Amino acid sequence: MSVVNEAPAAATAGSEKPKDAKSDAATGWQARAFYRYGTLALILIVWEIVGPHINPIFFTYPSKIAVAFYEQTISGELPYYTLQSLEVLAYGLGFAILIGIPLGVAMARSRRLDWALDLPINAFNATPLAALVPILVLWFGIYLQAKVIIVFLFSVFSIIINTYQGVKEVDRNLLEVARSFRSSERRMWQDVLLPFALPYIAAGIRLAIGRGLVGMIIAEFYTTITGLGFLVTKYANVFEMDKTFVPVILLMFLGVTMTNGLKRLERAIAPWRRAQA
């Protein structure tokens, strides 16, 4: 091959553009979205085909659920009971966040409180707490106060444990730099501990959302007078499965929406974590 022929070949090789990382990421996201939503569409299609052939006392299908959703929404029944459940969830999660995050940080920073994690906190999962619900209902009644306490107890331990773990894993070099600049404990929390532990805290809140929804429904099962849990019990008792599925699917939608919203909020307030990943 002559030098004349080699020159265009070299120029052509040099003009090749490197692969765009953004386009690769977009392609990967499209593939994941295709499999995710394609699988969901396939499940709904099969469900719609098979559902009408099963006894309606025990099962239903998507189109019938959609009609029931429309009827319950137009009548005002679904919005009314949904707002009651959201009120309980908001109070319970709100108190869990306000108490759980400072307590988790304090337990990680203070040796006097560090012993508290030696208690069987992991035992406070859904099973023993569900058994505790009747006692709480007896103590606090069947109205808002008891439900908020139940949601709080279901949620707060996830936040405490994750916050504790996040603060414990703070880079020691960052702490030494903060101490060398004579940072106060308050500024240490503000500038080092909480920003570093933020992903752990967000993970704890995401877990708390799922646990809080479970606690909310269990509390409403025991009271059976308000909320989405009341709708589930009401229509399940008369075997109207299409109307029973409406609050169940709404609860699933609430859980997914709140979790994804929290992920977006985390990316907005802690963009450095995405850059490090």
N, C-alpha and C positions, 0 to 999 in steps of 0.2 A: 504493500500500500504506500503510495507516494505521500509526500508531505502535503501536497495540495489537497489530496483526498482526506488526510488526517485532520486538517484544520476545520472543515465543516463538521466532521464527526465530533471533534472536541467541542466546538461551539454549541452543537446540538445537545451534547451531554451536559454542558454547563448551564444551558438554558432551562433544564428540567426544574420545575418548581417543587420545593419540598411539600410534603403532605400537610394539609391544614388540620391542626388538632381540633379546631372548632367543628369542621365538617365531619370528622370522625366521631366526635361526641354527639353531633346531631343525628348521624346515621345510627349510632348505638341507641340513642333515645328513641328513635323511630321504630327500631326493631323491638325494643322492650315494650313500647306502647302497642305495637301490633300484636305481640303475643298476649299482652295483658288484656286488652280490650277484645281481641279476637276470641280468647278463651271465655271471657264473660259473655260475649254474644252467643257463642256455641252453647254454653250452659243454659242461657235463657231460651234459645230455640228448642233444645231438647226438652226442657222443662215445659214449654208451651205445648209441645206435641204430646208428651207423656201425661201431663197433668189431668186433662179431661177424662182419661180412662181410669183414673183412680177414684175411689169413693170420696166424695166431697166432704164427708164428715171428718176425714183424716188428712186431706190434702187439698191443694188448690193450684192455680197456675198464674203466670204473670199478668195476662190480660184481665183476668178477674180481679186480681189485686189492684191493678191500675184503676179499674172502675170503682172499687171500694175506696181507694185513696181519694178519688175525685169526689165521691159522695160525702165522705167524712170531712173533706176540706170545705166543700160548699156549705155543708150544714153548720160549720163552725166548731164541730166536736173535736176534730184533730188539732187545730190551732189552740183551742182552749186548754186541752190537757197537755199539749207540748209545752206551752208557756209555764204551766205549773211544774213540770219536770225540770225545765231549764232553770227556773228559779232555785229549786233545791240544789241542782248541780252547780250553779254559779256560786251560791253561798258556801257550799261544802268545799269545792275546789279553791275558792278564794281564801277561806280560812286556812286550808291546808298549805297553800303557797306562802301566805303571810307568816305562818308559824313554822312550817317545815324548813324553809331556806335559812332563816337566822339560826334556828336550833341546830341544823346540820353543820353550819359554819362554826357555831360556838362549840359544838361537841368536838369538831376536828381541831380547833385552836386551843382548847382548854383541857388540860389533863384531868381536871376535876370532873369534867363531864364526859371524858372519853370512855369511861367505864360503862356508860349507858348502852353502848353497842354490844356489850357482853350479854345484855338481856336478850331473851328470845324474840327480838323484833321481827325476824323473818317468820315467826309463828303467826303474826298478824296478817295472814293471807285470807283469801275469800272464804275458805271453809270454816275456821273458827269464828271469824267475824259474822258470818251468816248465822251461826248458832247463837251469837251474842245479840242479834237483832231483836228477838222477842223480849229479852230483858230490858233493852233500851226503850222499846215501845212501852213496856210496863212502867218504866221510870219517868219517861218524858212525854208519853201520850202518843197519839197517832197523827199529829199535825206537823207543821213545818219544822219545829225545833228538833224532834226526834230524827227526821229524815236528814236534816243538815248534819247532825252529829254522826249519823251512820255513814254518809258520804265522806265526811271529814276523816273518820277512822279508816275507811277503805283507802283513802288517797294519801294521807300524810306520811306514812312510813316509807313509801317509795321515794318521796321527795327528800326526806331526811337522809336516807341511806345513800342516795345518789349524790346529794350535796356533800355529805361527809366524805365520800370516796373522791369526789372531784377536788376538794380542798386538800385532802391528804396527799394527792398526787401532784400538787403544785411543784414546779421546778425549784429546787433549793437555791439555785443560783439567782433566780429572780428575787427570792426572799432576802438573800444576802445583799443584793444591790439595794433593795428598798431599805434595809436596816442601815446600810452604809450612808444613805442619805437621810438618816434619822427620821424615817417615816413613822408616823403614829399608827396605832393599831387600827384606827378608823380608816386612815388613808391606805393602809395595807389591805383591808377588806375591799375598799373601793377600787384601787388601782391594780392590784395583783390577784387577790384570791378569787373574787367574784368573776372577773373576766376570764381567768383560766378555767374556773369550774363551770362556766356557763353551759358548755355542751353536756356536762353531766347533769346539771340542773334541768336542762331542757329534756333530757332523756327521762329523768325522774317525773317530770310533769306529764310527759307523754304516757308513761305507765300509769300515772295517777288518773289521767282522763279515762282510760279503760276501766280501771278499778272503780273509779267514781261512778261510771255508768252502771256497772254491776251493782254497786251499793245502792244506787238510786232505785233501780228496778226491784231489788230485794226488799227495800224499805216500803215501796209502793205495793208489793205483793202482800206484805203483812198488814198494811192499812186498807188497801183496796177501796179507797174512796177518791183518790186524786191521781193525776199524772198518767203517763203512758203505761206504767205497770197496771193501773186500773183498767185501761182499755184492753190490754192483753188478757187479763183475768176475766173481764166482762164478756168478751166475745168467745174466748176459749170455753167458757162454761156452757155456752149455747151452741158450740160446734160451728160457728161461722168463721171458717178458717181464712177466708179471703180478708175479712176485717181484722182477724187476729194477726195476720202477717204484716199489715200496714204499720203499726207502731214498731214491730220488730225490725222491719227494713229501715224505718226512719231512725231508729237507734243506731243501726249499723252505719247509716249515712252520717249521723252526727259524730260518731267516733272517728270515722275516716276523715271527715272534713276538719274537725278540731285538731287532729294529729298533724295533718298536712299543713294547716294554717300555722301551727306552732313551729314546724320545720322552716317555713318561709320566714317567720318572724326571727328565728334563730340566725338564718343567713343574713337578714337585714341588720341585726344588732351585733353580730359577731362575724363579720366578713373575713377576718384573718384566719379563722378556722378552715374555711373553704380554700383559702390560698395555701395554707400549710398542707391540706390534703392533696 
